[in-house]
Amino acid sequence: MISAPTVVDWLIVALAFGSTVLGSYVGYQAYRGYRRHDSATMRYLSVGLFFLTAVAFIVAFVGSVLLRQSVLGPEFQRPLTLVTRTFQFLGVLFIAYSLHRRE
């Protein structure tokens, strides 16, 4: 039996979508900073922010929608979580590298 979405369900979707859009904006602004200053440190920072915010949220958001709509079976939940966590880890790794890199 399929239940009707509640207000909390809509808030979860709205916040996930908003995080994706905002993360994309933050990553783009960091990329603009890299282009403006042509700094390798800023390049790593922008890639890290983009992976951590935009890419990880997009994978999580799209994956959760596909799982909720039964487009993907429940056996894909753990691999999607692994992909999301991998992008989060890579994002933090790039950010940490940018903070300790010497030009």
N, C-alpha and C positions, 0 to 999 in steps of 0.2 A: 504494500500500500504506500502510495506517495502522499506525503503531507504537504500542505501549503507552506510556503516560506514565511517565516516570522520576521518581525522587525529586526531582531538580532541577526538573523541570516542576511538580511539586506545590508545591515551595518557592517558585517564582516566583509561582504563583497565590496561595498563602497570603500571601506578602509584599505582593503587589499589593492583595489584599482587605484585609489588615490596615492598609495605608497609607490605603486609602479610608475605613475605619471611624475610624481615628485622626485623619485629616484632618478628617472631619466633626465629631468631638468638639472639636478645636481651634477650628474655625470657629464652632461653637456657643458655646463658652466665650467667645470674643471678642465674639460677638453679645450674650451676657449682660452682659459688661462695658460694652458700649455702652448697653444698656437701663438698667443700674444708674446710670450716670453721665450719661446723655443728652448724650454728647459726640460732635460731628461727627467729630473725629479718630478716636475709637474705632469709629465707623461705617465709615469708610474702611478702617481696619485690619482690622475683622472681615470686610468684603467681600473684601479682598485675601487674607486668610488662607483664607477659604472657597474662593475661585477657585483659589488656588495649591495648596491641599492636597486638598480634597474634590472639587471639580468636575473638575479636571484628572485626578485619579486615577480618578474614576468613568468619564470618557470613555475614558481609556486602557485601563482594566480591561475595561469592557464591549466596547469596540472590539476588543481583542485576543482576547477569548473568541469574539466573533462571527466574527472572521477565522480563528481556529484551527478552529472548528466548520464552516467553509465556508458559513456563513449569508450572509456578505458575501464578494464576490470580492476578489482581490488588488488590483484597481484602486481599492479604498477605503482601502488602507493609508496612502497619502500624505495624502488629505484628513483622515483621522482623526488623523494625526500633526499636521497643520496646526491642527486644532481644539484638540487637547491643548496644543500650544505657544502658541496664542492665549490660552487660559485661564491658562496659566502666566505669560505676559507681562502680561496684565491684572492678575493677582494681585500680581505684583511692582510694577507701576505704582501700584496702589491703596495698597500698603504704603508705597512711597516717598513718595507724595503725603501720606499720613497723618503721616509723619515730618517733613515740611516745612511742613505746614499750620499756620497761626496761628489761634487761636480768638479 
